[in-house]
Amino acid sequence: MAKRILVIEDDPGTMRFLSYTLEQEGYEVVAVTDGLEGLKKAQDEHPDLIILDIMLPGLDGYEICNRLRQKPESLTVPVLMVSGRARQDDKNMGLRMGADDYLSKPVDPQTILAKVETLLASTSKMIVDL
């Protein structure tokens, strides 16, 4: 069964790029463009991984990540922040809010796929270790 990845991204070009890149590798992609909708999808769809932008309508990515980390059902779901905000302070804030990793846009397909594979593998190992 294909791993399900929730992509919460409001930029249409970035959304197409991420969806295409992930689908070409066999992942199932659930895509939303709004922060509130993204939080609801994260709770309803039970994704294996979430790719999250910071600047979103509704709720920003920091708040989404923080809320996800407060719920037992989403506590261990890996979150990869991908944002145009490239300052170290932005990255540090994302990691403090509970993101597992942070990439600054623009990103290339190989980097995205490598991060996704690493995060999914670490989650699988964590489940096996339990």
N, C-alpha and C positions, 0 to 999 in steps of 0.2 A: 504494500500500500504506500502511495506517495506521501511524503511529508507535506503537511499543510503549513504554508507561510502566510501570515497576515502582513500586508504592506499598507501602512498608513502614511500617505504622501499626497499632498495637494497639488503638486506641479505635474501637469499632464505628461510632459516629456520624460521626466524622471520616473513617473509611474509606468509608462510604456516600457522604458529601458529596463527597470527592475523586473516587471512582470515577464517580459520576453526572455531576459537572461535566466531567470529562475525556471520558467516553464520549459526552456530548451534543455535543462538539466533534469527534467522529470518531476519537478516540484509542483504541487497544487498551490495556486496563488489565489488568495482572497484579498481584494483591493478595495480600499475606502479612502476618501479624500477629506474627511472631516474628523476632528479629534474626538468628539462625543460619540459619533458613529463607530469610530475605531475602538474606543473603550468597550462599547456594547458588543461589537464583533469579537473582541478578544475574550469576553466572558461567555458569549454564546457558541462560538466556533471551536474553542479549545485548540488553537493553533500549536504547532510544534515549535514555532519561532515567530518573532515579531520584528519587522523592520519598521522603524519609526522615525519620521521627520520631527524636527522641533517646532518650527513655525507652521502651525496648522490653525484653521478656523475652528471655533468651538472650544477646544482645550488644547493647550500646547503639549508637545511631546514630553516635557519634563513632568507635567502634572499627570499625564497618562501613565508614564512609567512609575511614578510614585504611587499612584492608586493601584496599579497592577501588583506591585510588591507588597501591598497591604492585605491582599486576598490570598488565602491558602491555595486556591485552585490555580492561581497564575504566578505564584511565588517563584517557581522553578522554570518557568517558560523563558528561554533566552530572549533578550531584547538587544537588537543591534540598532543603534541610532545612526542615521545617515542624514547629515545636515550641511547646509551651506555655511553654517556658523563654524568657522575654522579656528577660532581662538582657543588657547589652552583652557581658559576659564569656562568656555562653553562645554568642552570635553569633560573637564572636572565635574561640572554641574550634572551632566548626563550620567556620569558614573556614580556620583553621590545619590542621584535619584533612583539608581538601581539598574541602569543599563549594564549589559555584560561587555559591550564593546562600542566604539564610536568611530565612525569614518566621516571625513569631510568630503563634500562634493567638490569637484566631480570625482567619481570613482570609475574604475574600469571593471569590466565583467569578471576578470580573473580574481580581482581583489574581493569583490562581493561574494563570489562563489567560495573562495577560500575561507572567508570569515564565516559564512553560513555553514559550511561543512564542519569547521572547527567547533562552532557553537553547538551544532546538533550532535556531534560526536561526544563532546564533553557532557551534554545532558544525558545521552545514552549511557555513558560510563557511570554517571552519578546514579542513575536508576539501577544499573546492574550492581553497583557497590552497596546499595541499600539492602 
